[in-house]
Amino acid sequence: MPASNVPKTLEKTVDEDDIFTFDFVNRLNTGETISSVGTITQINDATPSATPVTLGTPTFSGSKVQVRISVGVDGTTYTLTCPIATSDSNTKEQCGKLLIKEC
């Protein structure tokens, strides 16, 4: 499964361990880049106390933030929020949905 852009609803299986991409290209001013990434948070949309997905350490380059995501509960949709700081001293967030779905 190739790296995918969030914020549309993406799907992965419980057993998949893959890199997902938050692309801020349409949110940044001309010449503005990501200077740091905050903690990517997650909310289980149905049962907030259910097992979370496992999030790796995010990396960034230019307008994109990438994070490795694994595990999760079958049939559960998670909302992921990715906060950034930019070279223009702006702070921005991008949210996306991730559905855990067995084949």
N, CA, C and O of each residue as an XYZ file, in Angstrom:
412
protein
N       0.858     -1.176      0.000
C       0.000      0.000      0.000
C       0.901      1.236      0.000
O       1.679      1.416      0.937
N       0.821      2.075     -1.003
C       1.678      3.263     -1.053
C       1.247      4.305     -0.035
O       0.125      4.279      0.471
N       2.159      5.220      0.254
C       1.822      6.313      1.166
C       0.574      7.018      0.660
O       0.419      7.237     -0.542
N      -0.299      7.366      1.567
C      -1.579      7.965      1.205
C      -1.721      9.326      1.845
O      -1.174      9.581      2.918
N      -2.453     10.194      1.187
C      -2.705     11.525      1.744
C      -3.937     11.508      2.625
O      -4.961     10.932      2.260
N      -3.840     12.125      3.760
C      -4.962     12.342      4.653
C      -5.391     13.772      4.322
O      -4.470     14.553      4.084
N      -6.613     14.229      4.270
C      -7.699     13.997      5.182
C      -8.872     13.157      4.719
O      -9.791     12.995      5.521
N      -8.945     12.610      3.530
C     -10.078     11.743      3.201
C     -10.050     10.524      4.116
O      -9.058     10.294      4.808
N     -11.134      9.737      4.126
C     -11.138      8.538      4.949
C     -10.300      7.476      4.267
O     -10.586      7.064      3.143
N      -9.261      7.040      4.961
C      -8.374      6.003      4.461
C      -8.711      4.699      5.146
O      -9.338      4.691      6.206
N      -8.297      3.595      4.545
C      -8.530      2.286      5.136
C      -7.221      1.537      5.292
O      -6.302      1.688      4.486
N      -7.147      0.729      6.334
C      -6.051     -0.213      6.516
C      -6.595     -1.397      7.290
O      -7.613     -1.278      7.973
N      -5.927     -2.544      7.192
C      -6.337     -3.690      7.984
C      -5.622     -3.642      9.333
O      -4.677     -2.874      9.514
N      -6.074     -4.460     10.269
C      -5.451     -4.525     11.589
C      -3.971     -4.876     11.456
O      -3.134     -4.332     12.176
N      -3.647     -5.786     10.534
C      -2.277     -6.286     10.418
C      -1.348     -5.397      9.588
O      -0.134     -5.600      9.611
N      -1.883     -4.429      8.864
C      -1.022     -3.559      8.059
C      -0.233     -2.598      8.935
O      -0.726     -2.099      9.947
N       0.985     -2.356      8.529
C       1.905     -1.422      9.180
C       2.463     -0.584      8.037
O       3.308     -1.063      7.280
N       2.003      0.666      7.897
C       2.335      1.448      6.708
C       2.494      2.930      7.054
O       2.103      3.386      8.129
N       3.076      3.658      6.112
C       3.278      5.099      6.278
C       2.125      5.856      5.625
O       1.742      5.572      4.490
N       1.580      6.821      6.356
C       0.513      7.686      5.859
C       1.021      9.124      5.860
O       1.857      9.501      6.682
N       0.501      9.923      4.924
C       1.006     11.272      4.704
C      -0.082     12.321      4.911
O      -1.182     12.209      4.370
N       0.241     13.338      5.699
C      -0.562     14.554      5.802
C       0.121     15.569      4.893
O       1.274     15.923      5.136
N      -0.557     16.042      3.860
C       0.043     16.993      2.927
C      -0.596     18.363      3.126
O      -1.788     18.545      2.879
N       0.205     19.320      3.573
C      -0.256     20.681      3.856
C      -0.056     21.625      2.678
O      -0.177     22.838      2.848
N       0.250     21.104      1.476
C       0.611     21.952      0.334
C      -0.425     23.045      0.061
O      -0.054     24.162     -0.299
N      -1.701     22.749      0.224
C      -2.747     23.742     -0.044
C      -3.032     24.641      1.159
O      -3.892     25.519      1.086
N      -2.323     24.429      2.255
C      -2.529     25.221      3.466
C      -1.381     26.167      3.753
O      -1.482     27.014      4.641
N      -0.283     26.032      3.008
C       0.909     26.845      3.257
C       0.977     28.014      2.285
O       0.558     27.901      1.133
N       1.508     29.140      2.759
C       1.729     30.302      1.901
C       2.915     30.025      0.973
O       3.708     29.119      1.229
N       3.032     30.789     -0.079
C       4.153     30.648     -1.000
C       5.469     30.768     -0.236
O       5.693     31.749      0.473
N       6.330     29.774     -0.382
C       7.623     29.776      0.283
C       7.611     29.283      1.719
O       8.672     29.074      2.307
N       6.441     29.094      2.288
C       6.319     28.633      3.666
C       6.524     27.120      3.720
O       6.048     26.399      2.842
N       7.219     26.640      4.731
C       7.451     25.214      4.909
C       7.141     24.821      6.351
O       6.954     25.677      7.216
N       7.089     23.536      6.590
C       6.886     23.019      7.942
C       8.210     23.109      8.678
O       9.240     22.666      8.171
N       8.184     23.687      9.883
C       9.405     23.772     10.681
C       9.407     22.776     11.837
O      10.474     22.391     12.315
N       8.228     22.353     12.292
C       8.150     21.314     13.326
C       6.766     20.684     13.313
O       5.797     21.259     12.816
N       6.708     19.482     13.877
C       5.444     18.739     13.969
C       5.171     18.463     15.437
O       6.051     18.012     16.170
N       3.956     18.736     15.856
C       3.560     18.416     17.221
C       3.166     16.957     17.332
O       3.403     16.178     16.409
N       2.579     16.585     18.432
C       2.132     15.210     18.652
C       0.872     14.943     17.855
O      -0.120     15.657     17.999
N       0.904     13.923     17.018
C      -0.291     13.521     16.279
C      -1.215     12.814     17.262
O      -0.814     11.860     17.930
N      -2.452     13.289     17.343
C      -3.415     12.712     18.283
C      -4.453     11.904     17.534
O      -4.631     12.056     16.326
N      -5.134     11.043     18.269
C      -6.168     10.205     17.672
C      -7.349     10.097     18.609
O      -7.200     10.100     19.831
N      -8.531     10.000     18.012
C      -9.761      9.770     18.763
C     -10.480      8.642     18.054
O     -10.667      8.679     16.838
N     -10.881      7.641     18.816
C     -11.688      6.557     18.288
C     -13.106      7.104     18.220
O     -13.692      7.422     19.255
N     -13.670      7.221     17.020
C     -14.954      7.888     16.845
C     -16.118      7.198     17.555
O     -17.056      7.870     17.983
N     -16.077      5.871     17.687
C     -17.204      5.154     18.283
C     -17.041      4.956     19.789
O     -17.961      5.223     20.563
N     -15.875      4.490     20.191
C     -15.620      4.166     21.592
C     -14.283      4.742     21.991
O     -13.256      4.093     21.791
N     -14.260      5.939     22.550
C     -12.989      6.592     22.871
C     -12.032      5.780     23.726
O     -10.825      6.023     23.691
N     -12.542      4.813     24.500
C     -11.659      4.018     25.358
C     -11.129      2.762     24.676
O     -10.362      2.020     25.289
N     -11.509      2.500     23.433
C     -11.062      1.301     22.723
C      -9.575      1.390     22.389
O      -8.965      2.455     22.478
N      -9.017      0.269     22.011
C      -7.594      0.191     21.680
C      -7.235      1.187     20.583
O      -7.891      1.226     19.542
N      -6.204      1.987     20.807
C      -5.798      2.968     19.790
C      -4.946      2.329     18.691
O      -4.447      1.214     18.842
N      -4.791      3.059     17.583
C      -3.800      2.658     16.594
C      -2.438      3.029     17.161
O      -2.330      3.881     18.042
N      -1.399      2.379     16.645
C      -0.043      2.702     17.063
C       0.539      3.691     16.071
O       0.570      3.430     14.868
N       0.997      4.825     16.573
C       1.563      5.883     15.729
C       3.061      5.956     15.954
O       3.521      6.038     17.093
N       3.829      5.924     14.860
C       5.269      6.087     14.965
C       5.632      7.553     15.138
O       4.755      8.408     15.266
N       6.909      7.836     15.141
C       7.391      9.214     15.246
C       7.215      9.893     13.893
O       7.724      9.391     12.892
N       6.501     11.033     13.834
C       6.303     11.698     12.557
C       7.591     12.332     12.037
O       8.442     12.778     12.808
N       7.711     12.359     10.712
C       8.811     13.053     10.046
C       8.189     14.047      9.074
O       7.027     13.900      8.693
N       8.962     15.066      8.668
C       8.411     16.048      7.740
C       9.478     16.511      6.770
O      10.677     16.475      7.047
N       8.984     16.953      5.610
C       9.837     17.528      4.578
C       8.958     18.390      3.692
O       7.928     17.933      3.197
N       9.368     19.649      3.490
C       8.589     20.557      2.643
C       7.208     20.769      3.202
O       7.056     21.371      4.266
N       6.184     20.283      2.500
C       4.792     20.475      2.919
C       4.160     19.210      3.494
O       2.966     19.206      3.796
N       4.942     18.130      3.651
C       4.367     16.842      4.032
C       4.879     16.340      5.376
O       6.047     16.499      5.732
N       3.946     15.723      6.110
C       4.265     15.025      7.357
C       3.924     13.559      7.121
O       2.847     13.244      6.616
N       4.838     12.663      7.486
C       4.574     11.238      7.351
C       4.652     10.571      8.713
O       5.465     10.943      9.559
N       3.788      9.574      8.910
C       3.770      8.828     10.166
C       3.424      7.370      9.857
O       2.554      7.083      9.035
N       4.124      6.456     10.535
C       3.830      5.032     10.402
C       2.678      4.701     11.343
O       2.686      5.079     12.515
N       1.675      3.980     10.803
C       0.498      3.610     11.586
C       0.318      2.096     11.522
O       0.395      1.488     10.454
N       0.077      1.505     12.690
C      -0.176      0.071     12.754
C      -1.260     -0.226     13.787
O      -1.685      0.654     14.536
N      -1.691     -1.466     13.810
C      -2.686     -2.004     14.736
C      -4.050     -1.330     14.518
O      -4.335     -0.881     13.407
N      -4.889     -1.252     15.544
C      -6.239     -0.716     15.447
C      -7.270     -1.809     15.658
O      -6.924     -2.989     15.728
N      -8.535     -1.423     15.761
C      -9.634     -2.355     16.005
C     -10.493     -2.437     14.749
O     -10.936     -1.413     14.228
N     -10.732     -3.664     14.258
C     -11.534     -3.883     13.059
C     -12.900     -3.198     13.186
O     -13.574     -3.324     14.208
N     -13.297     -2.473     12.136
C     -14.585     -1.791     12.106
C     -14.596     -0.439     12.789
O     -15.645      0.199     12.885
N     -13.451      0.005     13.263
C     -13.365      1.264     14.002
C     -12.795      2.368     13.115
O     -11.850      2.141     12.359
N     -13.373      3.557     13.214
C     -12.847      4.728     12.521
C     -12.178      5.629     13.548
O     -12.752      5.932     14.594
N     -10.961      6.051     13.237
C     -10.190      6.939     14.100
C     -10.063      8.295     13.425
O      -9.891      8.366     12.208
N     -10.146      9.366     14.195
C      -9.847     10.705     13.700
C      -8.436     11.047     14.143
O      -8.131     11.020     15.335
N      -7.573     11.369     13.183
C      -6.184     11.728     13.460
C      -6.017     13.225     13.244
O      -6.523     13.771     12.264
N      -5.311     13.889     14.152
C      -5.047     15.322     14.031
C      -3.546     15.543     14.064
O      -2.852     15.082     14.970
N      -3.052     16.265     13.049
C      -1.621     16.529     12.900
C      -1.368     18.031     13.006
O      -1.725     18.776     12.093
N      -0.756     18.493     14.107
C      -0.439     19.918     14.249
C       0.984     20.218     13.766
O       1.901     19.421     13.963
N       1.147     21.376     13.135
C       2.479     21.788     12.680
C       2.733     23.248     13.050
O       1.805     24.012     13.314
N       4.005     23.610     13.061
C       4.440     25.008     13.100
C       5.179     25.236     11.789
O       5.791     24.314     11.249
N       5.122     26.466     11.277
C       5.710     26.734      9.962
C       6.840     27.758     10.030
O       7.071     28.412     11.047
N       7.523     27.863      8.909
C       8.634     28.811      8.786
C       8.179     30.262      8.902
O       8.997     31.146      9.156
N       6.879     30.516      8.719
C       6.322     31.869      8.871
C       5.734     32.086     10.271
O       4.986     33.040     10.484
N       6.067     31.212     11.224
C       5.575     31.275     12.608
C       4.076     31.062     12.725
O       3.458     31.519     13.687
N       3.487     30.375     11.761
C       2.076     30.017     11.829
C       1.934     28.626     12.438
O       2.856     27.815     12.361
N       0.779     28.349     13.043
C       0.448     27.004     13.484
C      -0.785     26.566     12.707
O      -1.718     27.342     12.500
N      -0.770     25.308     12.281
C      -1.869     24.774     11.480
C      -2.113     23.343     11.906
O      -1.233     22.692     12.469
N      -3.331     22.850     11.630
C      -3.680     21.464     11.910
C      -4.365     20.875     10.698
O      -5.029     21.578      9.937
N      -4.196     19.580     10.528
C      -4.937     18.852      9.506
C      -5.493     17.598     10.166
O      -4.793     16.911     10.911
N      -6.757     17.308      9.884
C      -7.421     16.139     10.453
C      -7.777     15.166      9.344
O      -7.988     15.559      8.197
N      -7.839     13.905      9.699
C      -8.228     12.875      8.741
C      -8.847     11.702      9.449
O      -8.732     11.568     10.668
N      -9.505     10.848      8.689
C     -10.173      9.659      9.214
C      -9.439      8.417      8.723
O      -8.992      8.360      7.578
N      -9.320      7.432      9.596
C      -8.713      6.156      9.266
C      -9.651      5.052      9.724
O      -9.953      4.936     10.912
N     -10.115      4.235      8.770
C     -11.014      3.112      9.056
C     -10.199      1.834      9.075
O      -9.474      1.541      8.124
N     -10.311      1.077     10.144
C      -9.672     -0.224     10.231
C     -10.690     -1.247      9.720
O     -11.774     -1.400     10.284
N     -10.317     -1.947      8.634
C     -11.278     -2.816      7.961
C     -10.564     -4.057      7.447
O      -9.613     -3.962      6.670
N     -11.029     -5.220      7.884
C     -10.460     -6.463      7.379
C     -10.942     -6.719      5.967
O     -12.018     -6.269      5.572
N     -10.136     -7.446      5.210
C     -10.464     -7.754      3.802
C     -11.737     -8.550      3.685
O     -12.153     -8.889      2.577
